[in-house]
């Protein structure tokens, strides 16, 4: 009897191990394409800077300013993809292909409509917006040209972003990665031709960079629409799914209610970054440069967190759609554990080799030393960044987009910004203290999101 009991226990353990391995393979299969997609977009930014940097400081500043304004606005409105991802994941998990198509169709219609509005704003108000920034007139003029030109493709860009969210919700994260690769090729090629005037075309400089951005976004949009409307992927949309659906305006309202908190969260983070940069400028040129370099180096570490957050969003949403909240919880925790493990490895690199990493961006001795110290401090926030990003993604996949927004609002405006002010203007602590505050900020965020995920209220959300 005892032998039989031990045999049954071992069999159960073996099954549990197999289930866990299968879950981890599924998580990795969803995460790595998202990481590669992010890397492709970062590569595109580096190429843009390399090309435009040859035109001089004014052109570089103009493209940097114009792109920051334009894409900040786009990313706020691209929060529609958050609602689309959650609803599509639920429908796919429930095996309801018709509803998944209707959600996707209505999300695309909303994205295109909002994009038209963004294009109008970019066309008629770019100059007024840029006049708020204290740059020389030539830089503001070039930046306005960039915003107006790139803004003409805003509707296509938002459709592209929302389509990527639809594919993620359906568990097809390789599609956005492949589309990003193709758009990168187009962007880089057109960038080179139009900025420098190759193949007999005039050299358009900054405007050429904007045209390349617009054309690449249109190209990417056409690809995803082709995939969605031709049935080249398991998720197929028909024109009727765009213009009509069974739920009508209630589905539109549901998409908006899920997406608005994510848009507010993105906007608050952007405003917080701008205010933080303004205060950091008071530390002096070397400190500000060291902060920028360390932040750029640290941003590379966010990619694993982003990838596993995408996996958590998809799997939690699909599990809830399949009416399996226990599996949803397990998927969320397992995604978080894997992200923390990988980002702890990154933290070790930051601790042991900070000078080598910072040295890739600058050779200035003062910036190198201060940036290396900041990167060492950043090592201590890697596990909490992983935990916050993944569990917040899991909550969004469940349809709880308000909690991440509230946590971001609290941590940004009640922790980070006030402590930045005290550190810089009251106690004059210097840049390392700013990075210690950032470590504390991520700790607060991770604790709050962990408590909310553990409570499990998100498991009872009906979409």
N, C-alpha and C positions, 0 to 999 in steps of 0.2 A: 504493500500500500504506500509506504513512504517513498519507495523507488518510483512508483507510478506518479505520486504527487510531485516529486522533484522533476520528473520528466515533463509533466504538464507545465510546471513553473518555467522550466527552461524553454519550452516551446513558446509560451507566452512572451518571455523575454526576447526570444529570437524574432518573433513577429513584431514586437515593439521596436526593436532595433531596425528591422527592415522598413517599417513605416517611417521612422525618424530619418533614415537615410534617403528614402523617397522624397520626404518633405524637404530636406536640405538640397537635394538635387533640383527640385522644382524651384526653390528660392533662388539658388544660384543661376538657374536657367533664365529666370526673369530679371535678375539683378545685373549680370555682366553686360547685356546689351545696353541697359540704361547707363551704366558707367562709361561704356565706349561712346555712346551718344554724347554724353557730357564732355568727354575728352575731345571729340570732333569739333564741338562748338567752341571750346577753349582754344583749340588749334586755329580755328578761323579768326578769333580775336587777335592771336599772335601774328598771323599773316597780315591782317589788316594794318596793325601797328607797324610792321616791318615795311610794307609797301608805302603807306602814307608818310611814315617817318622820313622817307627820302625827299619829301617835298618841303620839309622845313618845320619849324616849331609851330607856326601859325596853323598850317594844315593839320598837323597832328593834334593840336589842342582843339581845333574845330570839329574834327571827326570824333574825338573822344567825348566832347561835350554834347554834340548832336546825337551820337549813338546812345549816350547815357539817358538823355531826355526821352528820345523816341522809344527805346526798348523798355525803359521804366514804365512808360504809359502802356505799352503793349502787354507787358507782363502782368500789370494790374488787371487788365481786361481778359487776359488769357486764363484768368482764374475760372472761366467757364469750363475749362478742361477738367478742373477738380470735380465739379458736379457731374460732368459727363462720365468721367472715369468711375465714380462711385455707382452711378445708376446702371451703366453698362455692365460693370462687374457683378452687380446684384442679378441683372437679367441673365447674364451668361451662366452664373452659378445656379440659377433656377431652371436653366434649360429653355428659357423663353427667347428664342431668336427674334421673334417679331417685335417684342418690346425693346430689345437691344437695338434693333434697326431704327425704331421710332425715336428712341432717346438720342441716338447718333444723328438722325436727320434733323430733329428739332435743335440740337446743340449746334450743328453746322449752320442752320438758318440764323440762329441768334448770333453766332460768331461773325457771320458775314454782315449782318445788320449793324452790329456794334463797330465792326471794322470800317464801314462806310463813314460812320460818325467820327472815328479817329482820323480818317483821311481828311475830312473837312476841317477838323481842328488843326491838323498839321499844316494844311495848305494856307489857311487864312490867319492863324494865330501864332505860327512859329516865331516870327519876329518879335511879337509882343512878349512871348514867354522868355525868349533868350535875352531880351533887354533887361531882365531882372538880374542877370549875372554880370559880375564886374570883370569882364574881359574887354580887351581892346575892340573897337568897332569892326575891324577886319575879321577877327575871329568869330564874333557874333554873327556877322553877315554870312560867312562860310558855313557856320553851324546851322543857321536858318535854312540855307540852301540844302544842306544834308537832310534835315528833318522834313522839309517840304517834298524833296525828291523821294526819299525812302518811304515817306508817309503815304505816297500814292498806292503802295501795295499793302496797306494795313489790313484790308479785308481779307486778302489772300494769306497774309501772315497769321491772322487769328484763326482762319479756317485750318491752316496747317497745324498750329499749336493744339487746337481742340481735337483735330483728327488724331494727333499723336496720343492725346489723352484717351480717346476712344479705343485705339489699338491697345494701350496699356491695360485698360479695364477689361478688355477681351483676352488678356494674357499674351498678346503678340508684341512683346517689347523689341523683338528683332526688327520689326517694320520701321519704327521711328529711327532706329540706329542706321539702317540701310538708306533711308531717305536722307538722313543727316549727311551720310557719306557722299551721296550723289549731289546734294545741294552744295556741299563744300567744294566739290570739283568745279561746279558751275561758278560759284562765287569767286573762288581763287582765280580761275581762268579769266572771267570777265573783269575782275578787279585789275589784274595785270594789264589787260588790253586797254581798258578805258582810262585808268589812272595815268598811264604813261604814253597812251596814244600809239598803240601797236596795230599792225595789219591795215595801215593806211587811215585809221580813225584818229580824230583829234584827241589830244591829251586833255581829259576833263578834270583831272585832279580830284578834289574833294567830291565834286558832283559825280565823278566816275565811280568812286567808292559807294556812294549812295545808290546809284543805278545798279551796280553789281549786287548790292544787298536786296534791292527790290526784285530784280530779275530772279535771283536765287530763291527768294521766298515764293514767287509766283510759280517757278518750276517745281519746287517741293509741294506746293499746294495741288498742282495738277496731277502729280504722281499719286498723292494720297487719295484724291477724289477718284482717279482711275481705279485704284485698288478697291475702294469702298463700293463703287457703283457697278463694277463689272463682275463682281463675284470672284475676283482673283484671290481673296482671302475668305475664311469661313464666315466673317461678318459682312453681309451684303446689304446695302441701302438702295432703296428704290425712290424715285422722285416723289411718289405718294407719301413716303416716310418723312420727307422734308416738308411737304406742303400740308399734309393732313395726318392726324394720328388719333387713336381711340381716346386718349386722355385729354387732348386739346390743350387749352390754356393751363389746366392744372399741372401738366407736365412741364410747361414753360416756367410756371411759378416755382415748381420743385427744383428745376435746374438753377434758377436764379437764387433761390433761398440757400442752396448748397454752395453756390459759387461766390456770392457777395461777401461772406466772412473771409474767404480765402483772398479775395481781392483787397479787402480792407487790411488784412494781415500783410500782404505784399506792400501796399501803400505805406503803412505805418513803419515797416522795416526800411523802406527807401528814405522816408523822412528822417528816421532815426540815424541812418548812415550819413545823411547830409549834415545834420546837426552835429553828429560826432566828429565828422571831418572838419567842420568849422571850428569846433573847440580844440581839436588836435593841432590845428594850424598855429595856435598860440604857443605851442611847445618849441617852435623853431624849425628851421629848414631841415637840419640833420634828423631830428626826432620824427618829423612828418615823413621824410623820405624813408627812414628805417621802418616806420609803421606800414607804409605802403608796400615796401618790399616784403616784409614779413607776412602781411596780409595776403599778398599774391602767392607766396610760397605755401602758406597755410591753406589757401583755397583749393589746392590740389588734393588735400586730404579729405575734402568734403565729398568727393566723388563716390567712394564706397558707401558712405551714409546715404547719399542720394539714391544709389542703385538699390540698396536693400529697402529703402523707404518705398520705392516704386513696387518692389516685390510684395511688401507688406500691404500696401494699398490694394493691389490686385487680389491677393489671396484672401485677405480679410473680407473684402467685398463679395468675392465669389463664394466663400464659405457661408456667409450670412445669407446669400441668395439661395444656397442649397439647404438652408435651415439647419446649419450645423455650427452653432455659436462656439462650442467647445473647440472645434478645429480652427475656427477663426482666431480664438485666443492663442492657441498653440502656434499658429502661423506667425502671429504678431511677435510673441516672445522669442521664437526661434530665429526670426529675421533680425531681431534686436541683438540677440546673443552673437550671431555671426558677424554683424556689423561692429559690435564692440570688440570682438576678438581681432578683427582685421585692423581697426583703427588704433588699438593698443600697440600693434606692431608699428604703425606709422608714428605713434607717440615715442616709441623707443628710438626710431630714426631721428626724430626731432631733438631728442635729448642728447644723442651721441654725436650727431653730425650736422649741427645747425649751421656752422660756418661754411661747410661745403655746399649746403643748399642755398644759403643767402648769397654765397659767392657766385652763383649762376646768374644773379641779377645785378650785382654791383661789385665794384672793386674799391669803392671809397672806404677807407679804414674806419672812420667814425660810424658810417651807416652800417658797415659789415659787423662791427662789434655790438652795436646796439640792437640791430636786427637779429643777430644770433641769440642774444639774451631773450628777446621777445619770443623767438621761435621755441626756445627751451621752455619758457613759461607756457606756451601754447600746447606743449605736449600733454599737460595735465588736463586740458579740456577735451581731448580727443574722445575718450570713452563717453563723456556726457553728451557730446555732439552726436555721436552715433545713436545713443539711447533716445535722445530727443527727436532726431530726424525720423527714425524708424517708427517709433511709437506714435508720433504725430501723424505720420503717413498712414499707419494702421487705423487711427481714429478717423481720418478723412475717408478712407476706404469704407468705413462703417457708416459714413454719412454725418459724422460729428465734426463739422468744419468750424464750429463756434469755439470749441475748447482750445485748439491751437491758436486761434485768433486772440482769445482772451489771455492766454499765457504769453504770447508775443507782446501784447499791449502792456501787460503788467511788468514783464521783465525789461522791456525797452524803456518805458516811461517812469517806472517806479524803482528800478534798480540801476540799469546801465547809464542812462543820461544823467540822473541826479548824482551818481557816484563819479562819473566823468567830471562833472562840474566841480564837485568838492575837491577831487584830486588835483585838477589843473588850476582852478582859480582861487581856491581857499588854502590848500595845503602845499601846493607846488611840488607834488611828488615826482613828476616826470613820467616818461613813457612806460617803463616797466610796470608801474602801478596800474596803468590803463589795461595792460594785458592781464594782470591779476584780477582786476574787476571783471574782465571778459570771462575769465575762468569761472568766477563766482556766478556770473550771469547765466552761463550754460549749465552750471550745477543746479541753479534754481529752476530753470526751464525743465531740465531732465527729471527732477524730483516731482514737479507738478504734473508733467505729462504721464509719468510712471504711476502716480497715485490715481489719476483719472482712468488710465487704462486698466489698472488693477481693480478698480471699483466695478467695472463691467457694465456700466449704464449704456454704453454704446451698443451692447449686444441686443438691446431691446428696441433700437431705432427701426422704424418701418419706413421704407422708401417706395 
